[in-house]
Amino acid sequence: MGPDVVICHCRAISDGLVRAAVSGGAADVDTIVRQCGAGSVCGGCRPAIALLLGDLGLRSVDDHGAAVAIAPRTAA
């Protein structure tokens, strides 16, 4: 993804803004939601946010609040 790719269509939030939230200390999907609003409307982009976190070597949380490692995507 690039900085101009819209990751959250409901709020028109780009990949770059999500990455900026990560640079500011966000390390999981829920913190991304609180810091920049991505994923706060319909939630459909939360899996994409989790993949981005995995690409950045971070972790996400599952539906029960447990931390889970997300493997970075590999080129096909």
C-alpha distances in whole Angstrom, upper triangle without the diagonal:
4,7,8,6,9,9,13,15,18,17,15,13,10,7,9,12,11,10,14,15,15,16,19,20,18,18,18,17,20,20,17,19,21,20,17,18,15,17,20,21,21,19,17,13,15,14,10,11,13,11,8,12,13,10,12,15,16,18,18,22,23,25,28,26,27,24,22,20,17,16,13,12,13,13,15
4,5,5,9,10,13,15,18,17,14,12,8,6,7,10,11,10,12,15,15,15,18,20,18,19,19,19,22,21,17,19,22,20,17,18,16,18,21,22,22,21,19,16,17,17,13,13,16,14,11,14,15,12,13,17,18,20,21,24,26,28,30,29,29,26,25,23,20,19,16,15,16,16,18
4,6,8,10,13,14,17,15,12,10,6,5,4,7,9,8,10,12,13,13,16,18,17,18,19,18,20,19,16,18,20,17,14,16,14,17,20,21,22,20,19,16,17,18,14,13,16,15,12,14,17,14,14,18,18,21,21,24,26,28,31,28,29,26,25,24,21,21,18,18,19,19,22
4,6,9,11,12,15,14,10,9,6,6,6,9,11,11,12,15,16,17,19,21,19,21,21,20,22,21,17,18,21,18,15,16,14,17,19,20,21,20,19,15,18,18,15,15,18,17,14,17,19,17,17,21,21,23,23,26,28,29,32,30,31,29,28,26,23,24,20,20,21,21,22
4,6,9,10,13,13,10,8,5,6,8,10,11,11,14,15,16,17,19,21,19,20,20,18,20,20,16,17,20,18,15,16,13,15,18,18,18,17,15,12,15,15,12,12,15,14,12,15,17,15,16,20,20,22,21,24,25,26,29,28,29,27,25,24,21,21,18,17,19,18,20
4,6,6,10,9,6,6,4,6,9,9,10,12,14,15,16,18,19,21,18,19,19,16,18,18,15,15,18,16,13,13,10,12,14,15,15,14,13,10,13,14,11,11,15,14,12,15,18,17,17,21,20,21,20,22,23,24,28,26,28,26,25,24,21,22,20,19,21,21,22
4,6,9,9,8,6,5,6,9,9,8,11,13,13,14,17,18,19,16,17,15,13,15,16,12,12,15,15,12,11,8,9,12,13,13,11,10,6,9,10,7,7,11,11,10,12,15,14,15,18,17,18,17,19,20,21,24,23,24,22,21,21,18,19,17,16,19,19,21
4,6,6,6,5,7,8,11,10,9,13,14,14,15,18,19,19,16,17,16,13,14,15,11,10,14,13,10,9,5,6,9,9,9,9,8,6,8,11,9,9,12,13,12,14,17,17,18,21,19,19,17,19,19,20,23,22,24,23,22,22,20,21,20,19,22,23,24
4,5,5,7,9,11,14,13,13,16,17,17,19,21,22,23,20,21,19,16,17,18,15,14,16,16,13,11,9,9,11,9,9,10,9,8,11,13,12,12,16,16,16,18,20,20,21,24,23,23,21,22,22,22,26,25,27,26,25,26,23,24,23,22,25,25,26
4,6,8,11,14,16,14,14,18,19,18,20,23,22,23,20,22,20,16,16,18,15,12,15,16,12,10,8,8,9,6,7,9,9,9,12,14,14,14,17,18,18,20,22,23,23,26,24,24,21,22,22,22,25,24,27,26,26,27,24,26,25,25,28,28,29
4,5,9,12,14,11,12,16,16,15,18,20,20,21,18,20,19,15,16,16,13,11,13,13,9,7,7,8,8,8,10,11,12,10,13,16,14,14,17,19,17,19,22,22,22,25,23,23,21,22,23,23,25,24,27,26,26,27,25,27,25,25,28,29,30
4,6,10,11,10,11,14,15,15,18,19,20,21,19,21,20,17,18,18,14,13,15,15,11,10,8,10,12,11,13,13,13,11,14,16,14,14,17,18,17,19,22,21,21,24,23,24,22,24,25,25,28,26,28,27,27,27,25,26,24,24,27,27,28
4,7,8,6,7,11,11,11,14,16,16,18,15,17,17,14,15,15,11,11,13,12,8,8,6,9,11,12,13,13,13,10,12,15,12,11,15,16,14,15,19,18,18,21,20,21,19,21,23,23,26,24,26,25,24,24,22,23,22,21,24,25,26
4,5,5,7,9,10,11,13,14,16,17,15,17,17,15,17,16,12,13,15,13,10,11,9,12,14,15,16,15,14,11,13,15,12,11,14,14,12,14,17,16,16,19,19,20,19,21,23,24,27,25,27,25,24,23,21,22,19,19,22,22,24
4,6,5,6,9,10,11,12,14,16,14,15,15,13,16,15,11,13,16,14,11,12,10,12,15,17,17,15,15,11,12,13,10,9,12,11,8,11,14,12,12,16,15,17,17,20,21,23,26,24,25,22,22,20,18,18,16,16,18,19,21
4,5,5,6,9,10,10,12,14,13,15,16,15,17,16,12,14,16,13,11,13,11,15,17,19,20,18,18,14,15,16,13,12,15,14,11,13,15,14,13,16,16,18,18,22,24,26,28,26,26,24,23,22,20,20,18,18,20,21,23
4,5,5,6,9,10,10,13,11,14,14,13,15,13,10,11,13,10,7,10,9,12,14,16,18,17,17,14,14,16,14,11,14,15,12,13,16,15,14,17,16,18,18,20,23,24,26,24,25,23,23,22,20,22,20,20,23,24,26
4,5,5,6,9,10,11,9,11,11,10,12,10,7,9,11,9,7,9,7,10,13,15,17,14,15,11,11,13,11,8,11,12,9,9,13,13,11,14,13,15,14,17,19,21,23,21,22,19,19,19,17,18,16,17,20,22,24
4,5,5,6,9,10,9,10,12,12,14,12,9,12,14,11,10,13,11,14,16,19,20,18,18,14,14,15,12,10,12,12,8,9,12,11,9,12,12,14,14,18,20,23,25,22,22,20,19,18,16,17,15,16,19,20,23
4,5,5,6,9,9,11,13,13,15,12,10,13,13,10,9,12,12,15,17,20,22,19,20,17,16,18,16,13,15,16,12,12,15,14,12,15,14,16,17,20,23,25,26,23,24,22,22,21,19,21,19,20,23,24,27
4,5,5,7,6,9,10,10,11,8,6,9,10,6,7,10,10,13,14,18,20,17,19,15,14,16,15,11,13,15,12,11,15,15,12,15,13,14,14,17,20,21,23,20,21,19,20,19,18,20,19,20,23,25,28
4,5,5,4,6,8,10,12,9,7,11,12,9,10,13,12,14,16,20,21,18,19,16,14,16,14,11,12,13,10,8,12,12,9,11,9,11,12,15,18,21,22,19,19,16,17,16,15,17,16,18,21,23,26
4,5,7,9,12,14,15,12,11,14,14,11,12,15,15,18,20,23,24,22,23,19,18,19,17,14,15,16,13,11,14,14,10,13,12,14,16,19,22,24,26,22,22,19,20,19,18,19,18,20,23,24,27
4,6,9,12,14,14,10,10,13,12,9,11,14,15,17,18,22,24,22,23,20,19,20,19,15,17,18,15,13,17,17,14,15,14,16,16,19,22,24,25,22,22,20,21,20,20,22,21,23,26,28,31
4,6,9,12,12,9,9,13,12,9,12,15,15,17,18,22,24,21,23,20,18,19,18,15,15,17,15,12,15,16,13,13,11,13,14,16,19,22,22,19,19,16,18,17,18,20,19,22,25,27,30
4,6,8,9,5,6,9,9,8,10,12,12,14,15,19,20,17,19,16,14,16,15,11,12,14,12,10,13,14,12,13,10,10,11,13,16,18,19,16,16,14,15,15,15,18,17,20,23,26,28
4,7,9,7,7,11,11,11,13,14,14,14,16,20,21,17,19,16,13,14,14,11,10,12,11,7,10,12,10,10,6,7,7,10,14,16,17,14,14,11,12,12,12,15,15,17,21,23,26
4,6,5,6,9,10,11,12,13,12,12,14,17,18,14,16,13,10,11,12,9,8,11,10,7,10,12,11,11,7,6,5,7,10,12,14,11,11,9,10,11,11,14,15,17,21,23,26
4,5,5,6,9,10,11,10,9,8,10,13,14,10,12,10,7,9,10,6,6,10,10,8,11,13,13,13,10,9,6,7,10,11,13,11,12,11,11,12,12,15,15,17,21,23,25
4,5,5,6,9,10,10,9,9,9,13,14,11,13,12,9,12,13,10,10,14,13,12,14,17,16,16,13,11,8,8,10,11,12,10,12,12,13,15,15,18,19,21,25,27,29
4,5,5,6,9,9,10,10,11,15,16,14,16,14,11,14,14,11,11,15,14,11,15,17,15,16,12,12,10,11,13,14,15,12,14,13,15,16,16,19,19,22,25,28,30
4,5,5,6,7,7,8,9,13,15,12,14,11,9,12,12,8,10,13,11,10,13,15,13,15,12,12,10,12,15,16,17,15,16,15,16,16,16,18,18,20,23,25,27
4,6,6,5,5,6,6,9,12,9,12,10,9,12,12,9,11,14,13,13,16,18,17,18,15,15,12,13,15,15,17,15,17,16,17,19,18,21,21,22,25,27,29
4,6,6,8,9,8,12,14,13,16,14,12,16,16,13,14,18,16,15,19,20,19,20,17,16,14,15,17,17,18,16,18,17,19,21,20,23,23,25,28,30,33
4,6,8,11,10,14,16,15,17,15,14,17,16,13,15,18,16,14,18,19,17,19,16,17,15,16,19,20,21,18,20,19,20,21,21,23,23,24,28,30,32
4,6,9,9,12,15,13,15,13,13,16,15,12,14,17,15,14,18,19,17,20,17,18,16,18,20,20,22,20,22,21,22,22,21,23,22,23,27,28,30
4,6,5,8,11,10,13,11,11,15,14,11,14,17,15,15,19,20,19,21,19,19,16,17,19,19,21,19,22,21,22,23,21,24,23,24,27,29,31
4,6,8,10,8,10,7,8,11,10,8,11,14,12,13,16,17,17,19,17,17,15,16,17,17,20,18,21,20,20,20,19,21,20,21,24,25,27
4,6,7,5,7,6,5,9,9,8,11,13,13,14,16,18,18,20,17,16,14,14,15,14,17,16,19,18,18,19,18,20,20,20,24,25,27
4,6,6,9,9,9,13,13,12,14,17,16,17,20,21,21,23,20,19,16,16,16,15,18,17,20,20,21,22,21,24,24,24,28,29,30
4,6,8,9,10,14,14,14,16,18,19,19,22,23,24,26,23,22,19,18,18,17,20,19,22,23,23,25,23,26,26,26,29,30,31
4,6,8,9,12,13,13,15,17,18,19,21,23,24,25,23,22,18,18,17,16,19,19,22,22,22,24,22,25,25,24,28,29,29
4,5,5,8,10,10,12,14,15,16,18,20,20,22,20,18,15,14,14,13,16,16,18,19,18,20,18,21,21,21,24,26,27
4,6,7,8,10,11,13,14,16,17,19,20,22,20,19,16,16,15,14,18,18,20,20,19,20,18,20,20,19,22,23,24
4,5,5,6,9,10,11,12,14,15,17,19,17,16,14,15,15,15,18,18,20,19,18,18,16,18,17,16,20,21,22
4,5,5,6,9,10,10,12,14,15,16,14,13,10,11,11,12,15,14,16,15,14,15,13,16,16,16,19,21,22
4,5,5,6,9,10,10,12,14,15,14,12,10,11,11,12,15,15,16,15,13,13,11,13,13,13,16,18,19
4,5,5,6,9,10,10,12,14,13,13,11,13,14,15,19,18,18,17,15,15,12,13,12,11,15,16,17
4,5,5,6,9,10,11,12,11,11,9,11,13,15,17,16,17,15,14,13,11,13,12,13,16,18,20
4,5,5,6,9,10,11,9,8,6,9,10,12,15,14,14,12,10,10,7,10,10,11,15,17,19
4,5,5,6,9,10,9,9,9,12,13,15,18,17,17,14,12,10,7,8,7,7,11,13,15
4,5,5,6,9,9,10,10,13,15,18,20,18,18,16,14,12,9,10,8,9,12,14,16
4,5,5,6,5,6,7,11,13,16,18,16,15,12,11,10,8,9,8,10,14,16,19
4,5,5,5,6,8,11,13,17,18,17,15,12,10,7,5,5,5,8,11,14,16
4,5,7,10,11,15,17,20,22,20,19,16,14,11,8,7,4,6,9,12,14
4,6,9,11,15,18,21,22,20,19,15,14,11,10,9,7,10,12,15,18
4,7,10,14,16,20,21,19,17,13,12,9,8,8,7,10,13,16,19
4,7,10,14,17,18,15,14,10,9,7,7,9,9,12,15,18,21
4,7,10,13,14,12,10,7,6,5,6,9,10,13,17,20,22
4,7,10,11,9,8,6,6,6,7,10,12,14,18,21,23
4,7,8,5,5,4,5,8,9,13,15,17,21,24,26
4,5,5,6,7,7,10,11,14,17,18,22,25,26
4,6,8,10,10,14,14,18,20,21,25,28,28
4,6,9,10,14,16,19,22,24,27,30,31
4,6,9,13,14,18,20,23,26,29,31
4,6,10,12,16,19,21,24,28,29
4,7,10,13,16,18,22,25,27
4,6,10,13,15,18,22,23
4,6,9,12,15,19,21
4,6,9,12,16,17
4,6,9,13,14
4,6,10,12
4,7,9
4,6
4
